[in-house]
Amino acid sequence: MPHPTDQLDAPAAAPGAAAGPAPDLVADLAHLGADDVDRAGGKGANLGEMVRAGFPVPGGFVVLAESFRTAIAATRTEVAELNDAALGAARERASGATEDVLAVACRRLQDAVRRAGMPGTVAADVRAAYDLLGPDTPVAVRSSAVGEDSSDTSYAGMNATFTNVRGGDALLAAVVECWASAFTPRVLAYRAEHGKDDLPDIAVVVQRMAPAEKAGVAFTADPVSGRRDRVVVEAAWGQGEVVVSGRTEPDTYVLDADGPRLLEAHRGAQTQKIVAAPGGGDRVLPVDAAEAGPVLSREEAERIAEMVLRVQAHYGTPQDTEWVLTDGELSLVQTRPITTLSAGPSATESPATGPATVLLKGLGASPGRATGRVRVLHSPAEGVRMRDGEVLVAPLTNPDWMPAVRRAAALVTDTGGITCHAAIVARELGVPAVVGTRSGTRTLVDGDEVTVDGATGQVLAGHPAAPASAPAPRATAEGGAPAATPEVLGTTLYVNLADPAQAAGVAAMAVDGVGLLRAELLLTRALSGRHPSALIAAGESERVVADLAEGIGTIAGAFHPRPVVYRTADLRSNEFRGLAGGEEHEPVEDNPMIGYRGCYRYVHDPSFFRLELDALARVREQFPGLAVMIPFVRTKWELEACLALIDDSPLGRQRGLKRWVMAEVPSVAHWLPEYIGLGVDGVSIGSNDLTQLVLGVDRDSADLAELFDEADPAVLAVIDSVIGTARRMGIPSSLCGQAPSNRPAFVEHLVRAGITSVSVEPTAVPATRRALAAAERRVLLEAARRGGPVG
């Protein structure tokens, strides 16, 4: 049942007719598809793709990212600087600092966006597009940031949504607020957590409201167990916001994907629903007596499951889809890849002893088992009371709670279902969670020791023994049922990692080690938001070394005896300046990206570098597979001086230490033989920086995004040179950029060039493994057909 709109970017209208909007500022959903993410954001591109594929999607249009860029053109430098400052505050807040400077930084950033407002050209085009939907048509207005609803970051509930918006003035105000919502504390914390430092591009979806009698969310794989043969549907009366926000406990339906057919239904506890207010906006009403029964019939649940399985088949990957039922008519209002299918035990799982007493029962929303002291909080503002490793107990959690959730050992909520924001965020962070307990904040008391079992939905007293069971399943393929033995690869497959809390879970995957252990998250925790020079001057060097060694050791221990390659700190001067005391120690640079960073920083001021080396030496005494990697090496003489610092340290005096360098500066193509001659044992290509410097493209510039291409022949020539030199001189070569995770052709090029390993984000491991296996098979098959040697 498509709800088509008039074509918004159609040919010019006849004389006297209203003109449609410019296609570079506003576009009809029907004219967008999956390839339009950079213009329309993840939400807009996915909706356009579904419209074009014939799915029942309410019609509408997208205020494209170019409109936002146009709006902030005059103040872009100010907004970019405020964005950097807010990210720095987010990292400081994430490290547990009690002074919440993040809210202040974000308020200044949002004020700058609101002051910029909406240019007249954009406003005119938005009004023209809205007029084509009909006078005062009620619409949903939802942000669609580039990167939102992607395969590795959901941004679930992070940015603003306004429903039942009526009238042109109200619509324009809602669009500006969507732009501003991309800079709230919860979004900045999420971006900092996922390393998304660039100034975001923000599109806005404007879509006809589908009057919701019933609404909810459907997952085409069980988001808790990861089973691919199950569909999970959650449903509530009225609009679906009560489901995704966790304001109510929805009905839950589990279906066999083969059919599909209903297997079981769980009645929720619903007392209220959200419906359209007569003059626009929403209102909350009680659920009446006629709605006391199950929300969905068997036929409705199976029809929804059948529809979302068709969506999954179209995209080729499990989907998280929002749906609406009106007079028996089904509409789909959003879809995105599931980013949280489990891959193994939770990183927070701990040993256990003693019998089990069940204190609470709810819905298992994020797998894993963790023990800690209870901390009952009633609002995100109380998060400063919580200590790292406590069990967070709250009435419900929305994305504002993310800084607290990421510090928690586990999460327990009174309300919510397994598809609410709290559940999605917990799964993304690897935090065990039980939701919908109905009385958690009243039953549990601060300081009590409890164990949260995110698989069974139980909260247990004390630290009971884990239940006896069959042997644990092997790591799963993309989080599904226990996978077959992974296909053997000739190319080593590593992961990139930054957070010790994720180490155990990721180590359970079929990977060969850590090809890139990023130092930055470990540093923010060890430095507690202060500049390293200030800490050294205050006599706190030993504490920093101990904290850093603890984080590195957690990761190295989880992967032992597999190798772990630690990349030393590569914060730029503007990032170091954001730390307390940084202004006293850091230069002000016009272009920090190619400024005081990496190898040269260590040589110029080795004080903090020596602390890193001391921490690595302590860890390596127990886990000798730990290696060190030097980033942003420009010349031979600076690397020689840096290697001398390593040799003079306790780390350098340990036997068998592997010394790697990052290949990020194009000069590496010339100097690599000399680097190897100095004793370098491996080279890892950082394709993001390398592409930036080969093509002369600022990788942080949205205006130049179409020029940034890791597969450009000029970039590939440098990559081929590095791989060829490494192969010729007998050292391993790797690549740790983003390209292997989403470009199979790029993977095949690396395999043909002779690369020995690639290192990708954990969520990209299954796809990269498939791409590597396919590339290796093609190379072998071609060689066999030629009758000659491979490579």
GIWONOR-V684551 format. One record per backbone hydrogen bond with DSSP energy under -1.0 kcal/mol. CO is the residue of the C=O (numbers start at 1). NH is the residue of the N-H. If there is no record, write none. Layout:
# GIWONOR-V684551
CO_NH, CO_NH
This chain:
# GIWONOR-V684551
3_59, 14_17, 22_25, 22_26, 25_64, 27_62, 28_31, 29_32, 33_36, 36_40, 37_41, 39_65, 41_45, 42_46, 43_47, 44_48, 45_49, 46_50, 47_51, 48_52, 49_53, 50_55, 51_54, 55_57, 56_332, 57_3, 59_208, 60_29, 61_206, 62_27, 63_204, 64_67, 65_69, 66_70, 67_71, 68_72, 75_79, 76_80, 77_81, 78_82, 79_83, 80_84, 81_85, 82_86, 83_87, 84_88, 85_89, 86_90, 87_91, 88_92, 89_93, 90_94, 91_95, 92_97, 93_96, 99_101, 101_105, 102_106, 103_107, 104_108, 105_109, 106_110, 107_111, 108_112, 109_113, 110_114, 111_115, 112_116, 113_117, 119_123, 120_124, 121_125, 122_126, 123_127, 124_128, 125_129, 126_130, 127_131, 128_132, 130_133, 131_134, 134_137, 138_209, 139_165, 140_207, 141_162, 142_205, 144_203, 145_42, 145_148, 153_150, 155_158, 160_143, 162_141, 164_281, 165_139, 167_171, 168_172, 169_173, 170_174, 171_175, 172_176, 173_177, 174_178, 175_179, 176_180, 177_181, 179_182, 180_183, 181_184, 184_188, 185_189, 186_190, 187_191, 188_192, 189_193, 190_194, 191_196, 195_197, 201_146, 203_144, 204_63, 205_142, 206_61, 207_140, 213_238, 214_325, 215_236, 216_323, 217_234, 218_321, 219_232, 222_226, 227_222, 229_257, 231_255, 232_219, 233_253, 234_217, 235_251, 236_215, 240_243, 240_244, 241_245, 242_248, 244_421, 249_269, 251_235, 252_266, 253_233, 254_263, 254_264, 255_231, 256_261, 257_259, 261_256, 264_254, 266_252, 269_249, 271_287, 273_285, 274_239, 275_283, 277_280, 281_277, 283_275, 285_273, 288_291, 289_292, 297_301, 298_302, 299_303, 300_304, 301_305, 302_306, 303_307, 304_308, 305_309, 306_310, 307_311, 308_312, 309_313, 310_314, 311_315, 312_316, 318_338, 319_220, 320_336, 321_218, 322_333, 322_334, 323_216, 324_331, 325_213, 325_214, 326_329, 329_326, 331_324, 334_322, 336_320, 346_349, 354_465, 357_461, 360_459, 363_435, 366_433, 368_454, 370_452, 372_450, 373_391, 374_447, 375_393, 379_382, 380_383, 382_385, 383_386, 387_390, 390_409, 391_375, 392_412, 393_377, 394_414, 395_415, 398_401, 399_402, 401_405, 402_406, 405_408, 407_389, 410_392, 411_434, 412_394, 413_437, 414_438, 415_436, 417_420, 420_424, 421_425, 422_426, 423_427, 424_428, 425_429, 426_431, 432_411, 433_365, 433_366, 434_413, 435_363, 439_443, 440_444, 445_448, 448_374, 449_462, 450_372, 451_460, 452_370, 453_457, 457_362, 458_453, 459_359, 459_360, 460_451, 463_353, 477_480, 492_758, 493_512, 494_760, 495_515, 495_516, 497_518, 499_502, 500_503, 502_506, 503_507, 504_508, 506_509, 509_511, 513_495, 514_565, 516_497, 517_567, 519_523, 520_524, 521_525, 522_526, 523_527, 527_530, 529_580, 531_535, 532_536, 533_537, 534_538, 535_540, 536_539, 540_544, 541_545, 542_546, 543_547, 544_548, 545_549, 546_550, 547_551, 548_552, 549_553, 550_554, 551_555, 552_556, 553_557, 554_558, 555_559, 556_560, 559_562, 563_514, 564_627, 565_517, 566_629, 572_576, 573_577, 576_579, 579_582, 580_531, 582_585, 582_586, 591_594, 592_595, 595_597, 598_602, 599_603, 600_604, 601_605, 606_610, 608_612, 609_613, 610_614, 611_615, 612_616, 613_617, 614_618, 615_619, 616_620, 617_621, 619_622, 619_623, 623_626, 625_564, 627_566, 628_660, 629_568, 630_662, 631_599, 635_639, 636_640, 637_641, 638_642, 639_643, 640_644, 641_645, 642_646, 643_647, 644_648, 646_649, 646_652, 649_653, 651_654, 658_628, 659_681, 659_682, 660_630, 661_684, 663_686, 665_668, 666_669, 667_671, 668_672, 671_675, 672_676, 673_677, 674_678, 675_680, 676_679, 682_661, 683_734, 684_663, 685_687, 685_736, 686_690, 687_691, 688_692, 689_693, 690_694, 691_695, 692_697, 698_701, 702_705, 704_707, 709_712, 712_716, 713_717, 714_718, 715_719, 716_720, 717_721, 718_722, 719_723, 720_724, 721_725, 722_726, 723_727, 724_728, 725_729, 726_731, 732_683, 733_756, 733_757, 734_685, 735_759, 738_741, 739_742, 739_743, 743_747, 744_748, 745_749, 746_750, 747_751, 748_752, 749_753, 750_755, 756_492, 758_494, 760_496, 761_764, 762_765, 764_768, 765_769, 766_770, 767_771, 768_772, 769_773, 770_774, 771_775, 772_776, 773_777, 774_778, 775_779, 776_780, 777_781, 778_782, 779_783, 780_784, 781_785, 782_786, 783_787, 783_788
